Structure formats: structure tokens, C-alpha cells
Amino acid sequence: MDSHLSSFRVRYGETDQMGVVYHGNYAQYFELGRTEWLRSLGITYKDMEISGIMLPVISLKCNFIKSALYDDVLTVETKLKKEPLVKIEFDYVIRNKNKEILCTGNTVLAFMDMKTNKPIKCPDTLIKKLGF
């Protein structure tokens, strides 16, 4: 599985006085997309951390096309860009209920050993669940 859809409603606190989603919230929307993508595979950040692996973001790109507004129902499509090795890369498309593209983005995260703070290979369990 290399793609996942997650839908959510924009909350009031995520907007400015004009009811427009504050640009900084899109990073959280991307996080929601990738954590739900992992959860759909039976993997959670919590489980990875318990096993001594953390997954910090090392790159974030965001392209704003159209504003999201308070109370909009948005869908974030999260796609795995390529086979994960030491890094895992995702592309995102956020759409409104009319299927209009509001934002596209990309994140790169690194698999890190929590004890040594050194990069490590992607866990075999994730590689197997992805079918690589």
C-alpha cells in the first residue's frame, strides 16, 4: 500500500480572523496523513518509539494553491514516494469536499535510533508490510 486518504474538519482554532486556515497548520495535516497511513498498516509512532525508533522530519515542503476555510471537510492524500531505506518520503495532496486541490507538499523523515541518535535502516516489519 503506497497511498492513503484521511478526512477531517477544519477547527476554529486552526484559522485566522478571516476564517482561513493558518499556513503553519498544514504541517500538522501532513502529520495526520502519514500517521494514519502508518496506522492503516498496523504500525503506530508509539509502537516505533517503544521499540527505540524515532522518525523526525528532516525536510518539509508546502505549495499553497487555494485557501482552506473554517468548517471545511478536507481530505489529505498521503503517498509513499519510494521504498524507504534510512529515510522515508511522502507526497501529499489536500483537497476540499469539492475535490479542489488546496495544497500539495512533501516530507522526508529519517529513521533514528533513540539511544544513539544515529540514523538506522527502515524496520523490516514496515518493509514487509509495504511488500518490498
C-alpha positions in Angstrom: 0.0 0.0 0.0 1.5 3.3 -1.0 -1.4 5.7 -0.7 -3.9 6.6 2.0 -6.8 9.1 2.4 -7.7 10.8 5.7 -10.5 13.2 6.1 -11.1 15.8 8.9 -12.9 19.0 9.6 -11.1 22.3 10.0 -11.4 23.6 13.6 -12.0 27.2 14.5 -8.6 27.4 16.3 -6.8 26.5 13.1 -8.0 29.6 11.4 -7.2 33.4 11.4 -9.9 36.1 11.9 -10.9 35.7 8.3 -11.7 32.0 8.8 -8.7 31.0 6.6 -6.5 28.1 7.8 -3.2 29.4 9.1 -0.4 28.2 6.9 1.5 26.5 9.8 -1.3 24.1 10.3 -0.6 22.3 7.0 2.4 20.6 8.5 0.1 19.1 11.1 -2.3 18.0 8.4 0.6 16.2 6.7 1.4 14.6 10.0 -2.2 13.4 10.4 -2.0 11.9 6.9 1.2 10.0 7.5 0.4 8.7 11.0 -3.0 7.4 9.7 -1.2 5.9 6.7 1.1 4.0 9.1 -1.8 3.1 11.4 -3.6 1.6 8.4 -0.6 -0.7 8.1 -0.8 -1.7 11.7 2.1 0.5 12.8 2.0 3.5 15.2 4.6 6.1 16.2 4.0 4.9 19.8 5.0 1.3 18.8 8.0 2.5 17.0 9.1 4.6 19.9 8.6 1.7 22.3 10.9 -0.3 20.1 13.5 2.5 20.2 12.9 4.1 16.8 12.0 7.8 16.3 11.1 9.4 13.0 11.9 13.1 12.9 11.0 15.3 9.9 14.2 16.4 8.1 12.5 18.2 5.2 9.1 19.8 4.7 7.8 21.5 1.5 4.4 23.0 1.0 2.8 24.6 -2.0 -0.4 26.6 -1.3 -2.9 26.8 -4.1 -6.2 27.8 -2.6 -7.3 28.6 1.0 -8.9 26.1 3.3 -11.6 27.7 5.5 -13.2 27.1 8.9 -15.5 24.1 9.0 -14.3 22.7 5.6 -14.0 19.0 5.4 -10.6 18.3 4.0 -9.0 15.1 2.7 -5.3 14.6 2.8 -4.0 12.0 0.3 -0.7 10.6 1.5 1.6 8.8 -0.9 4.8 6.9 -0.2 7.2 8.3 -2.8 9.7 5.4 -2.9 10.9 2.4 -1.0 12.1 3.6 2.4 15.7 2.9 3.3 17.2 5.2 6.1 14.7 7.9 5.1 11.0 7.7 4.2 9.5 10.3 1.8 5.8 11.2 1.4 3.9 13.4 -1.1 0.6 15.0 0.0 -2.4 16.5 -1.7 -5.0 18.2 0.4 -8.4 18.7 -1.2 -11.7 20.2 -0.1 -15.1 18.4 -0.4 -15.4 19.7 -4.0 -12.2 17.8 -4.8 -10.4 21.1 -5.4 -6.6 20.9 -4.7 -5.8 23.4 -1.9 -2.3 22.4 -1.1 0.5 19.9 -2.2 3.5 19.0 -0.1 6.3 16.7 0.6 8.1 15.5 3.8 11.2 13.4 4.3 11.7 11.7 7.7 14.7 9.8 9.0 14.6 6.5 10.9 16.7 7.2 14.1 17.9 5.0 17.0 16.6 6.8 20.1 19.5 5.7 22.2 22.3 6.7 19.9 20.6 9.4 17.9 22.1 7.8 14.8 20.3 7.0 11.5 19.2 3.4 11.0 17.6 1.3 8.3 13.8 1.2 7.9 12.4 -1.5 10.2 12.0 -4.9 8.4 8.4 -5.0 9.7 7.5 -1.9 7.7 9.4 -3.1 4.6 7.4 -6.4 4.8 4.0 -4.6 5.2 4.8 -2.5 2.2 5.7 -5.5 0.1 9.2 -4.5 -0.8 
